[in-house]
Amino acid sequence: MRQNLVWVFLILFLIVPLSLDAGIRPSFNVDQCSWYATHIILVQTTAKGSVFSIVESLKGDLRPGDSLELPDLMPKEDAVSIPSNPKPPGYSVEDVSGISEQIPRQPIGSRLILFLKKQDESGPAAQVKWVAAAESMKVSALWIDDRKAYCFQQWMNPGPSALSQCIGWPARSSDVAVFTARIQEVVQMQRELAEALALKNANLRAQRVGFIALSTVFPAQREAMDALGKSGTVALPAILQVMDKPPGFYDGDALMRMMVAAAGKDSGRFLHSRLRQDVIYWETVGPTLTQAWLGELVVVGSPLFVKFNETSLLIRELDKEHYAPATGTVAELRSFWTSQPQLYDPKWGERDLRNGGTALEMIHAESFGLAKQCDDFVKHSKSKSQ
């Protein structure tokens, strides 16, 4: 069944050229906003559209009953309420008026969750200068209507940031209670990371930070991985655990930077040791794979994607360090890889994909490229030894 799904995915993209251009627009992200906000507050609208009354504080020191003014959240004259808001671009009935790109005008007493940063620490809440936790105030707010969360997101690329029902992650729900629970989870994770980093015992600190690096909260993951990289060799056991069980948001480059930074002058030896494990993995698993395995290379975070990506990055790093002792291991991998028709076909390297291509062509090029990486490493190693 899984193989069938993989091939369905591939077939969908088999003849569709992949564009290399992008038109990314700001979108609300509950994890990013919760992490970087100094204050998260549940507020309600007032008769003055830019003034909000605080109902509850979820993060920070603001108190219920306080008010604050946010001119960037003032609705325009032609703004409409959420139930009257047209569907954003990307839906079956699209908004050609641009109304969905504007701040909605909600009835007095309507509620929002705001993610803010205090720019000036002095003065009462009503006089403090507040800025958005994200790129703009529009994507640093959740509007609440009928217990559902609404936010500005880019639904089509290219396309604008438009208001629509917000879908949370990892729970695929627009229920406000789900968002509130996620906010609390992120804020708690931030506290735990601060507590872990304050520990005096280096081994215990690395263990605690390593656990946080496996989090599904992306900002927590990145800051924890950065801290592990700065911790030296004492953190390597925790780092290897993170690499063996990649975080919820997989970023191979970040994992490699973390390992190299922690290993310091011994990074070549540690990278080579890890590559030897990868070669054993491929020699064991490779012969059992069918052509369907290529579908895994478009599924970020899947086991085969992670291992393939790691192997490629290990060779890259060892090549950058001119680590000659790894030459035999790289040559062994190249010999095995090119012997397996499900992993390698010389024809896969013939197409010039600099201007784009189909997903299947790009996947073939990726697999072909691993063997080329090995060839380049061996050539560079020989030239250095001469």
BAVOVO-11114 format. One record per residue: residue in three letters; x, y, z of N, C-alpha, C in turn. Coordinates in pm, whole numbers, padded with zeros to 5 digits, always signed. Atoms other than C-alpha are relative to their C-alpha. Last residue first. Layout:
<rs>
ALAXYZXYZXYZ;...
</rs>
This chain:
<rs>
GLN-00108-00003+00098+05045+01408-00516+00093+00119+00020;SER-00108+00087-00043+04838+01343-00203+00119+00004-00095;LYS-00063-00054-00119+04611+01642-00258+00122-00081+00042;SER-00075-00119+00039+04533+01536-00614+00073+00063+00118;LYS-00121+00040+00075+04442+01187-00498+00083+00121-00036;SER-00091+00063-00095+04200+01319-00233+00132-00039-00068;HIS-00060-00105-00082+04038+01558-00478+00103-00058+00096;LYS-00089-00080+00084+03983+01276-00726+00071+00108+00082;VAL-00119+00083+00027+03842+01046-00456+00100+00078-00085;PHE-00078+00012-00125+03605+01319-00334+00129-00077-00027;ASP-00070-00127-00024+03493+01402-00688+00086-00008+00124;ASP-00106-00015+00100+03408+01039-00763+00084+00125+00027;CYS-00105+00096-00037+03213+01007-00436+00117+00010-00097;GLN-00066-00054-00119+03016+01320-00514+00117-00088+00042;LYS-00092-00104+00049+02947+01180-00860+00074+00066+00116;ALA-00117+00068+00058+02803+00865-00702+00101+00102-00051;LEU-00076+00057-00111+02576+01080-00486+00125-00071-00050;GLY-00095-00095-00056+02475+01288-00788+00080-00055+00117;PHE-00120+00001+00083+02314+00994-00965+00108+00086+00063;SER-00061+00130-00024+02068+00964-00675+00128-00015-00082;GLU-00050+00005-00138+01994+01336-00684+00073-00131+00025;ALA-00123-00077-00006+01968+01341-01065+00061-00002+00140;HIS-00104+00079+00066+01711+01061-01056+00135+00071+00009;ILE-00031+00109-00093+01510+01262-00803+00110-00089-00058;MET-00083-00056-00107+01533+01569-01026+00039-00106+00102;GLU-00132-00031+00055+01411+01377-01328+00094+00053+00107;LEU-00069+00128+00018+01126+01230-01123+00139+00022-00057;ALA-00045+00051-00129+01022+01575-01002+00079-00128-00015;THR+00103+00070-00076+01009+01710-01355+00058-00051+00131;GLY+00034+00127+00062+01262+01965-01471-00111-00065+00080;GLY+00115+00073-00051+01412+02300-01381-00022-00130-00075;ASN+00120-00081+00021+01637+02550-01555-00127-00072+00044;ARG-00022-00132-00062+01958+02400-01415-00120+00092-00017;LEU+00118-00043-00076+01824+02053-01492+00018+00138+00065;ASP-00035-00128-00063+02065+01950-01769-00124+00056+00068;ARG+00092-00113+00019+01978+01583-01839+00050+00123+00076;GLU-00014-00062+00132+02263+01330-01881-00083+00127-00016;GLY-00084-00120-00007+02311+01236-01517+00011+00076-00129;TRP+00060-00098-00089+02020+00993-01493+00081+00130+00010;LYS+00085-00091+00077+02150+00812-01802-00061+00109+00089;PRO-00080-00108+00061+02432+00662-01595-00083+00102-00075;ASP+00005+00023+00144+02173+00470-01387+00079+00115-00065;TYR-00087-00076+00093+02208+00437-01011-00023-00044-00144;LEU-00061-00118-00060+02013+00332-00705+00069+00089-00103;GLN+00107-00078-00061+01765+00081-00849+00053+00128+00066;PRO+00078-00074+00100+02038-00039-01085-00115+00081+00059;GLN+00142+00024-00028+02270-00126-00792-00087+00080-00097;SER+00030+00140+00033+02637-00164-00890-00149-00033+00015;THR+00010+00014+00147+02687+00215-00908-00030-00144-00042;TRP+00112-00079+00051+02607+00249-00537-00020-00023-00150;PHE+00127+00065-00030+02838-00034-00428-00116+00072-00068;SER+00001+00129+00068+03145+00101-00604-00133-00072+00023;ARG+00019-00027+00143+03073+00457-00490-00012-00132-00077;LEU+00139-00042+00020+03028+00347-00128-00029+00020-00148;GLU+00084+00118-00022+03358+00155-00135-00148+00034-00024;ALA-00014+00084+00119+03535+00456-00287-00087-00125+00011;VAL+00075-00066+00107+03398+00678-00008+00006-00083-00128;THR+00142+00015-00032+03519+00434+00258-00087+00060-00110;GLY+00039+00139+00022+03864+00409+00099-00148-00022+00023;THR+00001+00030+00143+03899+00787+00075-00047-00142-00029;ALA+00134+00045+00040+03793+00852+00436-00005-00045-00145;PRO+00030+00135-00050+04152+00865+00563-00136-00053-00042;ALA-00046+00110+00085+04211+01161+00323-00031-00138+00056;TYR-00030+00108-00094+04005+01416+00516+00033-00128-00078;HIS-00107+00076+00065+04028+01713+00285+00045-00116+00088;GLU-00110+00011-00096+03811+01910+00531+00121-00076-00057;LYS-00040-00135-00039+03576+02026+00256+00120-00003+00094;ASP-00071-00057+00114+03569+01671+00118+00050+00140+00033;LEU-00131+00065+00002+03478+01532+00459+00085+00053-00116;GLU-00080-00054-00110+03197+01788+00481+00140-00061+00002;ARG-00030-00142+00024+03057+01704+00139+00093+00056+00106;ILE-00103-00004+00104+03085+01330+00198+00040+00143-00029;LEU-00124+00050-00061+02896+01366+00526+00114+00004-00102;LEU-00059-00109-00078+02632+01583+00355+00131-00042+00067;SER-00048-00102+00092+02560+01318+00091+00071+00113+00076;THR-00116+00056+00069+02534+01043+00352+00062+00103-00093;GLU-00113+00003-00092+02304+01257+00569+00126-00050-00070;ASN-00045-00136-00022+02071+01336+00280+00123+00004+00090;PHE-00062-00045+00125+02045+00971+00182+00059+00139+00018;LYS-00127+00070+00015+01983+00867+00543+00072+00043-00126;VAL-00095-00043-00103+01719+01134+00601+00136-00065-00020;PHE-00040-00138+00029+01539+01070+00273+00108+00045+00097;LEU-00094+00006+00112+01543+00696+00339+00046+00139-00043;PRO-00127+00065-00035+01391+00739+00685+00101-00003-00114;SER+00018+00144+00008+01126+00995+00576+00135-00067+00025;GLY+00014+00060-00132+01198+01347+00706-00025-00149-00003;VAL-00097-00052-00097+01136+01526+00377-00027-00060+00138;VAL+00072-00003-00127+00933+01302+00148+00098+00042+00109;VAL+00078-00124+00001+01070+01380-00199-00081+00013+00129;LEU-00089-00116+00007+01355+01130-00168-00075+00131-00013;GLU-00034-00045-00135+01112+00864-00046+00085+00127-00004;GLY+00105-00087-00050+00967+00837-00396+00029+00054+00138;LEU-00028-00137+00045+01302+00702-00513-00106+00098+00048;TRP-00072-00070-00106+01238+00394-00301+00029+00145-00038;ALA+00089-00086-00077+00971+00288-00550+00073+00078+00109;GLN+00000-00135+00057+01242+00160-00784-00087+00096+00080;THR+00050+00001+00137+01278-00136-00549+00005+00143-00054;LEU+00084-00107+00050+01494-00161-00240-00048-00026-00141;THR+00140+00033-00025+01622-00482-00080-00096+00102-00060;PRO+00044+00111+00086+01971-00454-00233-00147-00037+00019;GLY+00006-00029+00143+02012-00106-00077-00051-00115-00087;VAL+00135-00035+00043+01926-00197+00282-00012+00012-00152;THR+00100+00091-00056+02238-00382+00392-00137+00023-00060;GLU-00034+00134+00049+02499-00215+00172-00099-00105+00052;TRP+00037+00011+00141+02324+00116+00235+00030-00139-00056;TYR+00145-00011+00016+02336+00079+00615-00039-00023-00147;ILE+00055+00128-00045+02697-00042+00617-00151-00002-00018;VAL-00033+00097+00106+02790+00263+00410-00054-00138+00036;ASP+00093-00019+00112+02603+00486+00656+00026-00099-00112;GLN+00130+00056-00040+02793+00343+00952-00101+00012-00113;ARG-00016+00145+00003+03122+00411+00772-00130-00069+00041;LEU+00014+00044+00139+02999+00766+00710+00016-00151-00010;ARG+00142-00002+00034+02945+00821+01085-00021-00049-00144;SER+00064+00109-00075+03298+00714+01163-00148-00009-00035;HIS-00036+00124+00067+03427+00942+00888-00064-00121+00069;LEU+00075+00006+00125+03238+01240+01028+00027-00132-00072;PHE+00139+00029-00034+03376+01171+01376-00087-00012-00125;ARG+00008+00137-00053+03734+01147+01249-00145-00038+00032;GLY-00022+00095+00107+03700+01457+01035-00015-00143+00046;SER+00123+00017+00078+03543+01654+01321+00018-00101-00113;ASP+00019+00142+00027+03837+01596+01556-00119-00028-00092;LYS-00114+00048+00079+03950+01961+01545-00010-00149-00034;GLY-00118-00086+00010+03604+02071+01662+00108-00060-00087;ALA-00119+00085+00011+03369+01782+01735+00128+00081-00012;ALA-00028+00065-00129+03096+02015+01864+00128-00082-00005;ALA-00037-00099-00100+03109+02243+01560+00037-00064+00133;VAL-00132-00052+00033+03115+01956+01311+00047+00100+00106;MET-00099+00104-00024+02820+01782+01477+00141+00051-00023;MET-00004+00028-00143+02604+02095+01499+00110-00102+00030;ARG-00071-00112-00063+02687+02202+01144+00018-00025+00150;MET-00142+00015+00032+02585+01855+01024+00082+00112+00062;LEU-00053+00114-00074+02251+01868+01204+00150-00015-00024;ALA-00012-00041-00140+02184+02217+01069+00056-00112+00086;ASP-00111-00094-00011+02259+02105+00714+00022+00044+00144;GLY-00127+00070+00001+02034+01802+00753+00119+00092+00014;ASP-00092-00092+00068+01732+02005+00852+00138-00063+00008;TYR-00132+00049+00037+01438+01784+00953+00079+00106-00076;PHE-00030-00076+00121+01151+01949+01136+00142-00038-00041;GLY+00125-00011+00074+01023+01689+01384+00015+00079-00128;PRO+00109-00080-00056+01378+01618+01491-00122+00005-00090;PRO+00007-00141+00039+01594+01335+01354-00122+00071+00056;LYS+00145-00019-00004+01625+01014+01556-00027+00146-00033;ASP+00062+00132+00017+01975+00885+01486-00152+00008-00001;MET-00018+00040+00139+02102+01241+01432-00064-00135-00028;VAL+00084-00088+00082+01954+01357+01763+00010-00042-00146;GLN+00138+00042-00025+02108+01057+01941-00096+00083-00084;LEU+00020+00123+00076+02442+01136+01778-00141-00054+00020;ILE+00011-00036+00141+02417+01492+01911-00025-00124-00086;ALA+00135-00055+00020+02348+01370+02265-00023+00034-00147;PRO+00098+00108-00018+02659+01149+02256-00144+00048-00022;LEU+00007+00091+00114+02856+01440+02098-00095-00119+00022;ALA+00136+00007+00054+02769+01696+02368-00014-00102-00112;VAL+00088+00055-00103+03083+01645+02577-00142-00018-00052;THR+00013+00146+00015+03277+01696+02255-00088-00064+00106;GLY-00120+00082+00009+03214+02070+02257-00030-00148-00001;SER-00031+00065-00128+02912+02261+02389+00125-00087-00003;LYS-00095-00084-00074+02881+02514+02105+00050-00067+00129;GLY-00118-00021+00083+02719+02263+01870+00108+00080+00071;LEU-00077+00125+00000+02482+02159+02146+00128+00016-00080;ALA-00066+00012-00130+02369+02520+02192+00085-00126+00009;ASP-00107-00099-00003+02297+02559+01820+00078-00009+00131;MET-00107+00052+00084+02100+02236+01826+00118+00096-00004;ALA-00063+00111-00073+01895+02361+02121+00116-00057-00081;GLU-00081-00058-00106+01828+02693+01948+00071-00108+00081;ARG-00115-00071+00056+01715+02518+01630+00090+00058+00109;GLN-00094+00093+00065+01494+02261+01802+00124+00074-00046;ALA-00067+00071-00110+01330+02519+02026+00106-00094-00055;PRO-00097-00091-00061+01255+02738+01722+00076-00064+00117;PHE-00115-00031+00083+01105+02434+01541+00097+00099+00065;VAL+00005-00147-00001+00877+02304+01816+00126+00049-00070;THR+00073-00041+00119+00849+01936+01720-00018+00151-00006;SER+00135-00055-00010+01119+01871+01978-00063+00024-00137;LEU+00089+00094+00070+01419+01646+01922-00143+00051-00004;ALA-00033-00005+00143+01656+01931+02010-00085-00095-00082;ILE+00077-00112+00057+01475+01953+02347+00027+00012-00150;PHE+00140+00038+00001+01607+01607+02439-00085+00109-00065;GLY+00019+00097+00108+01956+01711+02337-00143-00047-00011;VAL+00010-00079+00122+01930+02018+02562-00021-00093-00120;ARG+00127-00072-00002+01855+01795+02860-00020+00078-00129;GLN+00110+00097+00008+02136+01551+02780-00135+00071-00009;ALA+00004+00052+00136+02386+01830+02706-00116-00098-00017;ARG+00048-00107+00088+02303+02006+03035-00014-00050-00144;LEU+00144-00009-00021+02339+01680+03228-00060+00106-00091;ASN+00062+00121+00054+02683+01625+03079-00152+00004+00011;ALA-00005-00001+00146+02793+01986+03134-00068-00122-00061;ASN-00056+00127+00040+02680+02006+03499-00008-00015-00152;LYS-00146-00006-00012+02622+02376+03566+00066-00128-00048;LEU-00058+00106-00082+02261+02386+03440+00152+00008-00001;ALA-00054-00057-00124+02150+02725+03303+00066-00105+00090;LEU-00123-00072+00032+02107+02592+02949+00066+00059+00125;ALA-00104+00097+00038+01855+02337+03076+00133+00070-00025;GLU-00042+00071-00120+01648+02601+03257+00113-00098-00031;ALA-00073-00096-00083+01635+02824+02949+00053-00067+00127;LEU-00129-00020+00063+01538+02523+02736+00085+00097+00082;GLU-00082+00118-00025+01263+02429+02980+00138+00014-00063;ARG-00045-00001-00141+01121+02781+02979+00096-00116+00027;GLN-00096-00110-00010+01108+02786+02599+00055+00011+00142;MET-00125+00050+00058+00941+02445+02598+00109+00107+00008;GLN-00059+00092-00097+00674+02582+02835+00134-00054-00050;VAL-00050-00084-00110+00608+02875+02600+00067-00087+00107;VAL-00119-00069+00048+00578+02634+02305+00062+00084+00112;GLU-00106+00099+00018+00337+02403+02489+00131+00067-00042;GLN-00049+00036-00133+00125+02697+02609+00114-00101-00008;ILE-00071-00116-00054+00095+02826+02254+00060-00033+00136;ARG-00131-00004+00066+00005+02478+02133+00082+00118+00050;ALA-00082+00108-00056-00273+02447+02391+00139+00001-00062;THR-00037-00041-00136-00411+02787+02289+00090-00105+00065;PHE-00105-00102+00010-00403+02686+01924+00048+00042+00138;VAL-00120+00068+00050-00596+02366+01994+00116+00099-00010;ALA-00056+00075-00113-00849+02554+02209+00128-00073-00041;VAL-00081-00091-00081-00901+02800+01922+00065-00073+00117;ASP+00062-00024-00131-01020+02515+01699+00093+00088+00084;SER+00010-00145-00015-00869+02553+01350-00068+00036+00132;SER+00127-00051-00051-00748+02193+01345+00005+00151+00007;ARG+00061-00066+00115-00477+01983+01186-00140+00047+00038;ALA+00141+00041+00008-00291+01908+01508-00066+00078-00113;PRO+00016+00124+00076+00086+01946+01443-00145-00050-00009;TRP-00092+00113+00014+00024+02220+01338+00057-00028+00138;GLY-00116+00014-00087-00275+02453+01333+00085-00120-00034;ILE-00017+00141-00030-00505+02535+01044+00127-00017+00080;CYS-00138+00040-00022-00625+02895+01033+00005-00149+00036;GLN-00006+00087-00116-00961+02983+00882+00140-00059+00010;SER+00089+00116+00011-00903+03256+00629+00015-00082+00127;LEU+00062+00050-00123-00739+03594+00594-00092-00117-00030;ALA+00143-00027-00013-00514+03650+00295-00055-00065+00125;SER+00039+00051-00132-00139+03680+00241-00145+00040+00023;PRO-00009-00087-00118-00109+03742-00132-00020-00077+00130;GLY+00129-00045-00048-00030+03504-00421+00017+00081+00127;PRO+00007-00134-00058+00253+03331-00601-00143+00037+00039;ASN-00129-00061+00029+00235+03084-00439+00021-00003-00153;MET-00054+00036+00131-00118+03016-00322+00131+00072-00019;TRP+00063+00126+00039-00268+03007+00029+00045-00047-00137;GLN-00008+00006+00145-00041+03271+00176-00049-00137-00044;GLN-00094+00097+00056-00160+03306+00532+00000+00011-00151;PHE-00046-00035+00134-00334+03568+00743+00106-00100-00042;CYS-00130-00066+00008-00515+03419+01041+00031+00033-00146;TYR-00022-00051+00134-00851+03291+01162+00133+00075-00002;ALA-00109-00095+00015-00910+03072+01467+00016+00038-00147;LYS-00096+00037+00101-01247+02906+01528+00105+00111-00013;ARG-00097+00094-00058-01450+02934+01848+00101-00055-00102;ASP+00072+00125-00020-01732+03109+01658+00095-00113+00041;ASP+00140-00012+00040-01492+03379+01543-00065-00137+00012;ILE+00087+00109-00047-01147+03433+01687-00144+00030-00040;TRP+00135-00048-00022-00881+03639+01509-00089-00118+00037;LEU+00103+00100+00029-00523+03521+01556-00135+00062+00031;ALA+00130-00003-00067-00249+03782+01539-00087-00116-00046;SER-00031+00019-00142+00118+03820+01453-00129+00000+00082;VAL-00035+00141-00018+00071+03777+01078+00051-00027+00141;LYS+00101+00086+00061-00121+04104+01041+00029-00148+00022;MET+00105+00022-00098+00110+04278+01290-00107-00093-00057;SER+00095-00111-00008+00401+04233+01053-00107-00034+00102;GLU-00036-00104+00096+00711+04021+01002-00091+00121+00007;ALA-00039+00051+00131+00659+03824+01326+00025+00118-00094;ALA-00095+00108-00024+00647+03923+01695+00052-00059-00131;ALA+00044+00136+00029+00485+04251+01594+00108-00102+00033;VAL-00026+00042+00138+00585+04574+01763-00043-00145-00016;TRP+00003+00144+00025+00459+04750+02075+00027-00027-00148;LYS-00007+00026+00143+00550+05100+02191+00010-00151-00020;VAL-00117+00073+00047+00436+05143+02550-00008-00019-00151;GLN-00094-00093+00061+00182+05412+02634+00124-00068-00059;ALA+00067-00082+00102-00130+05200+02710+00097+00092-00073;ALA+00025+00076+00122+00082+04940+02888-00058+00085-00112;PRO+00111+00096-00006+00212+05187+03142-00027-00063-00135;GLY+00135-00051+00015+00555+05349+03106-00106-00108+00009;SER+00050-00099-00097+00905+05216+03046-00145+00036-00030;GLU+00036+00062-00128+01016+04890+02881-00065+00098+00096;ASP-00040-00093-00104+01011+05026+02524-00050-00054+00134;GLN-00115-00075+00051+01001+04796+02223+00055+00095+00105;LYS-00004-00135-00060+00777+04533+02381+00127+00070-00046;LYS-00129-00024-00065+00727+04240+02147+00000+00143+00051;LEU-00065-00130+00004+00381+04116+02056+00139-00002+00062;PHE-00138+00041-00028+00181+03806+01970+00088+00123-00020;LEU-00106-00083+00059-00191+03890+01983+00137-00047+00049;ILE-00124+00031-00072-00480+03650+02040+00110+00074-00072;LEU-00119+00031+00078-00807+03803+01928+00109-00049+00095;ARG-00130+00033-00062-01157+03836+02069+00108-00033-00103;SER-00058+00117+00068-01474+04014+01961+00143-00022+00051;GLY-00002+00115-00091-01610+04254+02224+00052-00128-00064;ILE-00062-00035-00128-01710+04519+01972-00012-00119+00095;PRO+00085-00069-00097-01808+04351+01644+00076+00028+00130;GLN+00080+00088-00083-01523+04258+01406-00088+00079+00097;ARG+00067-00086-00098-01384+04469+01123-00098-00087+00078;PRO+00147+00004-00007-01138+04241+00942-00055+00098+00103;ILE+00040+00027-00139-00778+04350+00869-00152-00003+00007;GLN+00009-00109-00096-00736+04345+00491-00035-00051+00140;GLU-00135-00038-00039-00608+04083+00245+00001+00108+00108;SER-00055+00105-00086-00949+03915+00224+00143+00029+00044;ILE+00053-00015-00137-01092+04244+00093+00063-00102+00094;GLY-00110-00026-00093-00862+04231-00213-00047+00014+00144;SER+00010-00137-00053-01156+04271-00451+00116+00035+00091;VAL-00067-00088+00096-01077+03963-00664+00001+00145+00049;ASP+00020-00141-00031-01152+03721-00381+00078+00085-00100;GLU-00111-00081-00046-01168+03370-00523-00040+00145+00023;VAL+00048-00135+00028-01453+03122-00541+00102+00097+00058;SER+00080+00011+00122-01308+02771-00570-00060+00134-00041;TYR+00124+00073-00023-01037+02860-00318-00081-00001-00130;GLY-00034+00140-00020-00681+02953-00409-00121-00085+00029;PRO-00044+00066+00123-00720+03327-00368+00045-00143+00029;PRO-00127-00049+00055-00893+03408-00038+00034-00070-00130;LYS-00102+00104-00002-01264+03340+00022+00129+00055-00061;PRO-00004+00088+00117-01463+03657+00083+00111-00104+00014;ASN-00126-00007+00073-01505+03790+00438-00003-00094-00121;SER+00025-00060+00131-01867+03826+00544+00125+00003-00088;PRO+00101+00079+00074-01838+03582+00837-00028+00053-00140;ILE-00049+00130+00048-01505+03751+00930-00108-00081-00071;SER-00018+00098-00107-01645+04104+00952+00040-00136-00059;VAL+00122+00073-00035-01590+04352+00670+00031-00098+00112;ALA-00023+00132-00059-01331+04622+00598-00134-00064+00039;ASP+00077+00100+00075-01436+04908+00367+00020-00142+00055;GLU+00141-00035+00008-01334+05181+00612-00084-00108-00069;LYS+00029-00106+00096-01004+05013+00694-00150+00023-00008;PRO+00064+00039+00127-00957+04808+01008-00022+00121-00090;MET+00120-00080+00022-00704+04933+01269-00063-00040-00134;LEU+00114+00090+00001-00459+04652+01346-00133+00074-00014;ASP-00011+00090+00115-00150+04853+01249-00117-00099-00010;PRO+00052-00062+00124-00261+05128+01489+00004-00094-00121;LEU-00079+00059+00108-00208+04903+01793-00054+00052-00134;GLU+00039-00046+00133-00327+05073+02112+00096-00053-00103;LEU-00114-00045+00081-00309+04899+02447-00049+00034-00140;SER+00029-00026+00141-00554+04845+02728+00128+00037-00073;ASP-00085-00098+00066-00512+04689+03070-00045+00017-00145;GLY+00054-00133-00025-00814+04507+03219+00085+00110-00060;PRO+00137-00018+00047-00636+04174+03247-00053+00138+00039;ARG+00107+00045-00091-00268+04225+03325-00138+00019-00064;LEU+00119-00083+00013+00044+04242+03106-00116-00059+00081;ASP+00046-00058-00126+00353+04069+03245-00121+00093-00014;GLY-00034-00138-00030+00454+03829+02971-00071+00052+00124;LYS-00145-00013-00014+00303+03517+02821+00031+00147+00025;LEU-00054+00135+00020-00056+03391+02811+00152-00003+00010;SER-00140+00000+00042-00210+03710+02955+00051-00143-00007;GLU-00085+00099-00065-00590+03719+02966+00142+00011-00055;VAL+00085+00095-00073-00871+03962+02880+00086-00095+00081;ILE-00059+00130-00030-00668+04262+02766-00095-00083+00085;SER+00004+00022-00144-00866+04547+02611+00048-00142+00030;PHE+00042+00133-00042-00777+04649+02258+00011-00012+00151;VAL-00023+00020-00144-00749+04990+02094-00061-00133+00041;SER-00141+00030-00020-00708+05028+01715+00035-00025+00147;GLY-00050+00118+00069-01077+04998+01632+00144-00038+00025;LYS-00108-00057+00080-01199+05244+01893+00077-00116-00061;ALA+00064-00092+00095-01530+05098+02010+00102+00070-00089;THR+00074-00108-00066-01334+04812+02167-00062+00089-00108;THR+00008-00128+00070-01201+04476+02048-00084+00099+00080;GLN+00127-00021+00069-01115+04198+02289-00003+00139-00061;VAL+00058-00133-00013-00777+04069+02395-00140+00001-00062;LEU+00136+00012+00053-00601+03739+02463-00067+00134+00025;ILE+00118-00041-00075-00237+03821+02515-00129-00031-00076;ILE+00111+00060+00074+00105+03691+02421-00126+00026+00081;HIS+00133-00003-00062+00397+03905+02536-00102-00063-00095;THR-00025-00020-00144+00771+03874+02469-00131-00002+00076;ALA+00076-00105-00069+00689+03719+02133+00047+00013+00145;TYR-00069-00129+00007+00969+03519+01970-00078+00115+00063;TRP-00139+00005-00048+00859+03170+02070+00061+00140+00010;SER+00000+00029-00144+00482+03212+02043+00141+00005+00057;CYS+00055-00113-00074+00509+03384+01705+00007-00023+00151;GLN-00094-00112+00010+00741+03119+01563-00050+00119+00082;ASP-00122+00032-00075+00527+02833+01692+00098+00117-00001;VAL+00025-00005-00144+00194+02986+01581+00126-00028+00081;ASN-00060+00125-00047+00310+03065+01229-00008+00002+00152;PHE+00001+00022-00145+00107+03331+01047+00060-00136+00032;SER+00112+00080-00048+00209+03382+00686+00012-00018+00150;PRO+00011+00030-00144+00433+03638+00517-00126-00078+00033;ARG+00053-00114-00073+00459+03607+00136-00014-00038+00148;ILE+00042+00025-00137+00678+03367-00064-00046+00129+00065;GLY+00055-00128-00041+00689+03440-00436-00054-00012+00139;ALA+00088+00004-00117+00914+03164-00562-00049+00140+00030;ASP+00035-00132-00052+01098+03083-00886-00093-00015+00119;LEU-00104-00038-00095+01266+02745-00947-00028+00138+00058;SER-00052-00137+00014+00954+02605-01112+00104+00027+00106;LEU-00006-00068-00128+00910+02227-01115+00063+00137-00020;PRO-00126-00068-00029+00804+02095-01455-00008+00072+00134;VAL+00022-00139-00039+00501+01864-01436+00134+00065+00030;ILE-00013-00084+00119+00544+01543-01635-00019+00148+00032;LEU-00087+00058+00100+00614+01298-01352+00023+00093-00118;PHE-00101-00100+00034+00468+01514-01077+00089-00043-00116;LEU+00061-00133+00002+00139+01330-01025+00098+00105-00049;ILE+00071-00014+00127+00312+01004-01122-00061+00139-00013;LEU-00094-00024+00108+00556+01043-00834-00070+00025-00133;PHE-00060-00133-00019+00284+01085-00574+00094+00033-00115;VAL+00104-00097+00034+00091+00787-00711+00056+00141+00010;TRP+00001-00012+00144+00418+00593-00698-00111+00091-00049;VAL-00122-00067+00045+00464+00664-00330-00004+00022-00150;LEU+00016-00143-00027+00103+00576-00256+00121+00079-00048;ASN+00098-00055+00094+00143+00240-00428-00017+00149+00018;GLN-00067-00015+00129+00463+00172-00234-00096+00058-00103;ARG-00087-00116-00008+00280+00242+00091+00071+00024-00133;MET+00083-00121+00000+00000+00000+00000+00086+00126+00000;
</rs>
